[in-house]
Amino acid sequence: MALKQTLSFKLQQKLSPQQIQLMKLLQLPTVALEQRIKEEMENNPALDEGKDEEEEIELTQHDDYEEKERSEAEKEFNFDDYVDDSDTPSYKLTANNHSKDDEDKQTPISVGSTFQETLEAQINLFNLDDDDHNIALHLIGSLDDAGYLRRDINAIVDDLAFTQNIITDKEHVEKIVKLIQHLDPAGVGARSLQECLLIQLNKKKHHTLISKNAIEIITNYFDEFSKKHYSKIIEKLSISEDDLRLVIEEILKLNPKPGNSSNDGLRVTQHIVPDFVLTVDDGEIDITLNGRNTPDLKVSRSYKEMIEGYKAQKEKPSKSQKDALMFVKQKLDSAKWFIDAIKQRQHTLMLTVDAIVERQKKYFLEGDETLIVPMILKDIAEEIDMDISTVSRVVNSKYIQTPYGTFLLKTFFSESLSTDSGEEVSSREVKKILQNAVEDEDKRKPLTDEKLSKLLNDKGYNIARRTIAKYREQLNIPVARLRKEI
């Protein structure tokens, strides 16, 4: 097949750099926006902090630098008189340091000892030879985040032979595993939840009748205990309900994930900073955008003076001066786009949240979740005449502070269900009624999904049992059998 060159015309839709920048800013929450503004100010010397004054360059226009609001001196300045754009490569006039698909990923710096480092420090206290020490370190490195050893021992034996040239057998590795199980926190190195609980129970120095019964139940009746078949345990151990209740309390004090408890001190606590603040005063709702730590932006005065300096000189600028002018134009355009994007972001956020609050006005006035009306992204998108993806970017990462708590905007979106009267109600209302029913149930005889479905149907909500199961899982409510108490 011969190679040939052809010319063709085609229409293609592409996002402009300004649109890409706006989309990225739109999905940023307040805290991330503050950091983004700081980074932009560090990278762009033409961007300065403070309110714009009348004599400053107006950055809210999308045309050239010859608008009516500018000073007469700026109107007379023409960049083309100094630099011929046709002779200048386009890449020198654009600011694009990142791909549109790039995401800023920062690796958090750990402070203190990790879970594995804590275990390794304890292993160093034992008098082990080099091979056993390396086996112990390999086993510690094989523990998961919960502190369990999930890998098969035979596979670990093979790993040791291939990666560290340590020839050993399963029985010897099992001995090192038992050694690790004596380390703190108690329960680390277990292969299952049952073994983890037994390790913790056996570590107790003084065994009471309650702890002995707990060991007996975990050892021989763990399946019945996990499925809450309490009647079978009472019958087989010949104990009373009160005795079993004390045993259950003893077991519930144990830590099912010893590895996670060691990492609690290393976790970074994330504080939620609301993007919107909603207040209610005498039945009137007021919404403000949280710009507490977001500075006002303007163009640096020194860049305006630089332009005026080039305008004042009469001779033709040198090559170095042309390069300086191109740099100025690039930074001014970048600053203009960024400030316009920030203002457009604020406008879009307020437009979206106003539409959401208007739809859910009854809830925001009274705070009753059952007053939340059905609402989907499409409803808001049509109301504010924007794309659904734009609304999705706004609601997925933005928080609103209300008199009833701080919530993600997306929590106010829900599907609709119909009642016997044909009225459309929100699924949030049904979930609230479902949650209240579970909280008020008799824990000795918890309500099954079938009974919960009948309960809601009796209240006029047309809902199937499988929908009840779906809502129950979304609310992190276990099945009736696992909610049973004695």
Secondary structure, DSSP 8 states (H G I E B T S, - for coil): ----------------HHHHHHHHHHT--HHHHHHHHHHHHHH-TTEEES---TTS---S-SS-S--TTS-HHHHH--GGGT--GGGS-GGGG----S-TT----------S--HHHHHHHHHTTS---HHHHHHHHHHHHT--TTS---S-HHHHHHHHHHHS-----HHHHHHHHHHHTTSSSTTTT-SSHHHHHHHHHHT-SS--HHHHHHHHHHHHSHHHHHTT-HHHHHHHHT--HHHHHHHHHHHHTS-S-HHHHHHGGGS-------SEEEEEETTEEEEEE--TT---EEE-HHHHHHHHHHHH--S---HHHHHHHHHHHHHHHHHHHHHHHHHHHHHHHHHHHHHHHHHTHHHHHH--GGG---B-HHHHHHHHT--HHHHHHHHHS-EEEETTEEEEGGGG-B-EEEBTTS-EEEHHHHHHHHHHHHHHS-TTS---HHHHHHHHHHTTB---HHHHHHHHHHTT---GGGG---
